[in-house]
């Protein structure tokens, strides 16, 4: 019998403003959008990479929990490193990688039909913005693609229970990460209104091993 248990957090990530997580614009055709968003190559629908969620949540937690500025992720506090990992610090000599306890899945659009029923004919919008040369007073326009407000994406996070004594503290860190992300922004251009998100319908279940998640769900529903 293994002591390992895996807890899955599932829910919805709802866009409360347009979201831009960029894809490569190399070799764009004339007239193409300057800054396209990343899309699923099979469905061409917007996606939210797990790496974007993980990186943003870690950076916010680092700002909130580290007692001193970390020059790189390996200098984050123990609460963060045991969840997100580090490239060094493990093993008897401290030179081995530290495996994080969290696994972030890519999130795909789930309410495409609902959006279409509302009269939406595209899942993205193109926002025109300008930078102004203050000396020459010349505008430099650019086109930025965004996933539209009201889009809903499935959210899935796997947490490995490595030490039952640390689950409660780990959960508090995870919930803090969710809250910080809702109060900040995801993707680019957050200071200009992009990337406001909200987590809804969150639920936890044990998908491997044995662990009672009733207390976790009570906190998710609070």
Secondary structure, DSSP 8 states (H G I E B T S, - for coil): --S-EEEEEEEEEEESS-B--B---TT--TT--SB-B-B-TTT--BEE-HHHHHHHHHHHHHHHH-SS--SSGGGS-HHHHHHH-EEEEESTTS-EEE--SEEE--EEB--HHHHHHTT---SEEEEEEEEEETTTTEEEEEEEEEE-TT-EEEEEEEEEES-GGGHHHHHHHHHHHHHHHHHS-SSS-GGGT---EEEEEEEEEEEES----HHHHHHHH-
